[in-house]
Amino acid sequence: LKISRIRANLIIQKIGEQRKIRMKDDEFMGKLNSNQIERLAVDAVKNEANRPFSGLVADIKEGDKGVSFDGDITVFIDNTETVEAFLGKVQVQVKGNQVSKMSGNIRKFSLSLKHIKNYYKQSGVLLFVVELSIDNSANMNSKIFYKQLLPQELSNIIRLYGQKKKQGSKSIELRALEESDLRTVCVRFLNEQKQQPLNLIERDISKNVPYPEYELRSLTYNPDNQSTSNVYEHDFFLYGKDDTYNILVPLQLGRIQKIGSQIQETLTISGDTYQFNVKTTEDEKCTTRNFEDTLILTHQRGTKKLTFNLTNFKSLTLQLKTLKFMKGILLSLEVPWIGEKNGFENGSDIKEYVKNIDARYKLMLDVQKVFFDLNIPEDTLIEQRDQNKDIFDQLKYLVDFYLYNNIERLNIPNKHASTFFNYKIGNKMVVLYYCHSKKKKIVNLFAKEVNEEIFSTTVIANNITKESAPHSPYVLLDLESLAYSLNINFDIVKESFNHFDPFLIELASEVTNRFYLNCIRAFDITSNANYLEVAEYILNKYYASSSYEPDSIEAAIVAINEIQIRVRKTNKISESDVALLMDLKFRFDINEFSSLHFSINVLLKNKQEAIYFYTKLEKNSQESFREYPIYLLYDQLFREHG
């Protein structure tokens, strides 16, 4: 019995020893020491360099004896490896890493900032990280990752992270070499290195110099290769083109977050063809198309989901086109993207969307009728002014009271007296007439029948002197109404001055002067030359007035205002106008007529004299002149001559 037990113990002990030995063998096969990892990593890079016809010679040391660098790869133009074929040398550092599972096409590696500073001093390095994996059959596999570290990127890292005392390293992203080949990587490194000399990298970057043209360059992006075709995964160097020295100036390194383009597109939906100016913005997740700021369509990549947003009004023309276009998309469940059609899913609320679009389209057809009656071009640009006052609500209300005579909500102080009023639409307005005695209560102020009615009753009067005189009803329009009204009829305004003498008495002349000066100011706001035509037309009436006196101060004022109109039209002053101004300058006393001399010197661009006469004016006169159109020219004179 004892002998049997001893034999059993010996057998168990022997089996245990065999298991221990086998475990040590497994550990030996699975775990590489650091020297082995380094040798295998270097061998993997050398093997790539030694591929036939690569034109590369790798001189990479083992043992990690170099300071920050393990060696270099000599690049030749061809496979001859002669002196004449020498292209350049790429300094390299090789790191090995044993892994249980290989990474995808992108991996990260932490680098010491001390090494990064050394790389910068040598104008860059080609960093390799070689992953090593041993399978169950003791076969070793390797995968090479690379990163071309050039001065611009190294400088950015040193500047951003070097100042942080606790920041001793930086994580670097590398790409798999199998996406490209070692020769291409080395040649691109040398080509880009030439564009980044340290003297350009170390220039004074605080001086933000604009360049006439810019260029983006990437070392890894290749749209022809599926694995490198995602533009958002790659780094790009931004260069400014310096035409003086014919060089590229390195500015920054970064990644593209969005890509934008703007083109005129012709799109067909349900047999109807549309033309839009389309701004397209693409990022990793979606493509967004902006149709002239009236419609935004967003397509999520890899899905059939489409979202849309009807945004701004912009113009009636765009609204009618956009609504019909969007309805066609919803009904056909197709979106035409420059020649190709992409279907999308039928959401449960499409019928409701179509119903809402139909309602808005009907509103736009009613607006079209109103615009036609008010003589407003359908392509007139109207922008949102107050975010709390929606243009579509304003248009709906306009249609209600103008087209359908629903005036209950209209704020008219005295509904038993006819009057005209402004109605705002976005950043514009229309001037309308409330006719208390007519069935149609709201009409166009510039309609012919309205002009005939209100002209006969428009009289200006002075309650103190009891003077009165007939006048144009349109002189009651203030500057805002003149400049921003969409339905101003300039011919009717001019015609309204044909039935009386606008300069007959001082009372009428003052009103006339204020009106034509507002017309000039309206031009300064809108650049619409019709306002200048109206002002000139009115001023010309002075010469047929019974109050006309050629040598009077009134005649001088009329002449100065005519000249400032011509200056606005031609952006220069004629010799005859200069002669006329000089004559006025010597004819009128400088002490008695300081304001006249101020205007004359502004038009003659005599800055110092203009300043002198402006300061001679009393404070209240100076404030008044700020509301006159001559003051704009005075302000421009200041800007032009410092």
C-alpha positions, 0 to 999 in steps of 0.5 A: 500500500505504501509503495503504491502511494509513493508511485502515485505521488511520483506520477502526480509530481511528474505531471505537475512539473510537465505542466509548469514547463509547458506553461513557461513555453507558452509564455515564452512564445506569447511574450516578446522582450523589448529587444525582440520587439525593436528588431522586428519593428525595424525589420518590418520597415526595412522590408518595406524599403527593400521592396523591388523598384522602391528606390529606397535605402533604409539605414535604421539602427537597432538598439535605440542608440540615436537621440530621438532618431533611429536612422534615415531612409534615402530616397532616389528618383529611380531604382538606380541608386546612383548619386545623380538619382539622389532625391533626399533623406528622410529621418525616421524613428521606429517604435514597436508594440506587441498587441493581441489584436491589430488596430484598424487603419488609424491608431494613436501613439504618445510621444514625449515633447522632448522628442517633438522639440528635437524633431522640429530642430531637424525639420521633421521626422517620419514616425513608424509604429509597428504592431506585432502579433503572434498567433496560436501557431507562433506565427508573427504578423506585423502592421506598420503605422506612420505619421509624417511630422513636419515643422508646421505641425511640430511647431503647433504642438510645441506652442500649444502644449509646451507651455503647460508644465504638466504636459510632458507628452502628446498623443499622435494619430498614425495611419496604416501604411497599407493604405499607401506605400513607403515610397509615396509616403517618403516622397510626399514627406520630402516635397512638403518639407521643402514648403516648410523651412523653419524661417517661415515657420518662425516668422511673426505670426501675430501679423495677420497678412492676407493673401490673394490665394490660399492652398490646402495640401494633405499628405494622406488624403487620396480620393481615389483610394476608398480607405483614404477618401474620407476627407474629414479624417485627414490633416491638411496644411493651409498655405498662403500664396505669396506672389512677391516671392513666388512661394507658399507660406505655411499658415496652419494645420487642421482638419476640414469640418465642413465643405461648402460650395455654391452653384446655380443648379437646374433641378427637375421634379415631377416633370417641372424644371427649376433653377436655384442658387444652391449653397451646399454644406457637407460634413461627416454626418449630413449634406445640407442644401440651402436654396436661396435662403428660402428652403433648407434640405438636410439629408443624413448620410447612409439613411433615407431620412430627409428634413426640410425647413421653409425659412425666409420670405426673401421675395414673392418670386422665390416663394412661389417657386420654392413652395411648388418645388418642395411640394413636388419633392414630398409627392414624388418622394425623390430629391434630385441631387445634380442629375441623380435622384435619391429616394427617401422614406414616406413619413406619417406626416407628409400629408400634413406638410403638403396641406401646409404648403398648399395653404402658404402657396394660396397665401402667396397667390393672394400676395401676388394680387396685392403686389400687382395692384400696388405695382410692386415687382415680384422679385423685390427683396424683403428681409426679416427685420424684427424676429418677433414679427413674422413676414408671413403673418404680416403678409396674411394681415395685408391680404386680409384688409387689402384684398378682403376688406377685413379692417377690424384689426387695423389700427386707424385712430379716426375711422370717420376720416380718410387718411394715409398710413404706413404698413410694414412688411419685414424691412420694407413698407407700403404706403396705403390710403384709408377711404372711409366713404368707399366700399373698398376701404384700403387702396393704393395711395398712388392710385390715380383716383386717389391722387385726384381725390386727395390733391384737391383737398391738400392745403398747407397753412400757417395757423399764426399768419393764416397763410395757406397754399395748395401743395402736393399731398405727398410732401406729408410722407416722412423720410422713412416712408419715402425710403422704404415704401415699396409702392412709391410711384415716382411719376405720380409724385412728380406729376403732383407738383405740376398744378401749383407753384411750390415756391410761390410763398415762403410757407410753400417753399419751406415745405418744398425744400424739406421734401426734396431734401428728404428725396436726396436722403432717400437716395443715400439710403437706397441708391435708387436714382429715381429719388434724385430725379424727383428732387431735380424735377421739383428744383427745376420748378423754381426757375418758372416760379414768380418768386424766382430772383437770379441773385437771391440767396434762394437761387443760390440754395437751389443751385447748391442742391442741384449741384449736390444731386449731380455730384451724387449722380456722377461722383464728380463735380464739373468745371461749370459747377466749380465756376458757379460755386466760386462765383457764389463764394465771392458773391455772398458775405462769409459772416452773414451766410456761413451755412452757404459757405459751409455747403460750397466748401464741402462741394469744392472739397475744401476740408479746412474751410468746410470745418471752419464754417461748420464751427462758426454755425450755432450749435442748433444749426450744426445739429440741423445740418446733420439731418441735411444731405450735404452733411453726408458729403461733409462726412465723406470729405472727412473720411477721404482726407483723414 
